[in-house]
Amino acid sequence: MKEKLRPFHLAISVDDIPTNRKFYREVSGCVEGRSSDYWVDLNFFDHQLVIHYKEKPKVEYSHSNPVDGKEVAVPHFGVVLDSKTFDYISERIKEHQINFIIEPYIRFEGEVGEQATLFINDPAGNTIEFKAFKNPDQLFEN
């Protein structure tokens, strides 16, 4: 019997709680959980994302790796979505006039692991990847 994926917990730093709270709620559709003046729990697609206040974080991505001829920031985090939700998030990003770091495109087209992917930064500079597999069962296949 295949075990259900367990939610991850990720805590990231932001330099402005209200701006980032709005971004994650309005763009990503996150539902807010517990919070204080210094942190906010968010339901990030059934995973726990916590934004923590840190004065002017030095989130500088001086390192990237080439992937499909594009430079992917390291570190970054993300979520695997179904295609319908991926399209919805992509449209939300456009509606909110957020610049794509890497615009939506298809990786491994016609191959095992075919997926739509895009990258953006949150207002604090944290890089986020959204992706959707054509066949979700191929998440870990090569």
N, C-alpha and C positions, 0 to 999 in steps of 0.2 A: 504494500500500500504506500503510495507516494505521500510523503508528509507535506503539509501546507507550509509555505514560506512563513517565517516568523518576522514580525515587524522589527525594523532596525531603529536605533536611537542615534541621532546625530545632533551635536551641539556646535553651532557656528557663531562667530563674533560679528556684530554689526555696530556701527557708530551712531545709529539713529533708530531707536525702537519704533516710533510712530510711522516713519517712512517705510521701513522694512515690514512692519506689521501689515500696513496697507498693501504693499506689493504682494506678499504671500497670500493674503486673503483675496484680493481683487484679481490678480493675474493667475495665480495657481489654484485658486478656489479652496485654499486651506481653511479648515475650521479651527478656531482658536480654542484652546483648553485653558489650563491654569496660567496665571501670569503674575508678574510683579512689575515694579518700575524698572527692573534690570533684566528681565527675561520674559519670554513668551513661549509657551508650548503650542505647537501647531500640528494638526493632523495632515501630514504630507502624503496623501494617497495611501492611507492606512499605516503610515510609519510616523514615528515621533521625531519631529524636527524642533529643536529649541534654538531660538535666536537669543543670544546673550549680549548685553551692552558691553562694549569695550571702546574706550575713547580712541577715535581715529585708528582703527586697526590697520596694520601694515599688510594688507592683502595684495602683495605684488607678485604677479605671475611671471617671474623672469625665466621660468622653465616651461617648455611645452614639448610635446612629442608630435612628430608628423604622423597623421592618420589620413589616408585617402587624399594626400596632397594638401591637407589643411593642418594648421597648428592648433592642437588641443591643449588647453591649459591644464597644468598639473600643479596642485590638486584640483579636482572638481568632484561634484556629486550629482546624482540624478535619480531618475525613476523610470521603470519600464511600464508603459501604459498600453491599453488596447488602442487600436487605430482610431476609433471614434474620439476617444479622449485626447489622443495626440493631436488630431486635427482641431479639436476645440481649443486646446491650450495654445496651439500655433496661432489661431485666430485671435485669442485673447491678447497674446503678446503683440500682435499687429495693432489691435484696437487701442492698446495702451501705449503705442508708439515706442516700444522698447526695442533697442537695437539688437539684432542677432549678432552673436560672436561668430557663429557658423549657422547660416540659413538652413532651413529644412531641406534635406536631401535623402536619397535612398542609398544605403550602403549594401554591398554584396548582392546587387540586383540579380535575380535569377539563380542565386546560390543558396546553400544552407546558411541560415542566419540573416536572411534579407531583413532589413530594418530601416524604418524612417528615423531620422535623428535631427536634433537641433541643439544649439548651445546659446545661452544668454548669461548675463551677469545680473545678480540682484543689486539693489542700490548701494550695498556695501562692497561690491566687487567680487563676491563669491560666485564662481562659475557653476552653472546648473545645466545638466544634460537631460533632455526629455527624449525618449525613444519608444518605438513600437515595432515589434516583430511581426512580419507577415504571418509567420507560424509561431505562436508563443511557445510551443513545445521545443523549439530550437534554441532557447535562451543559452544553454550551455554546450550546444553541439558545435563541432568544427568540421 
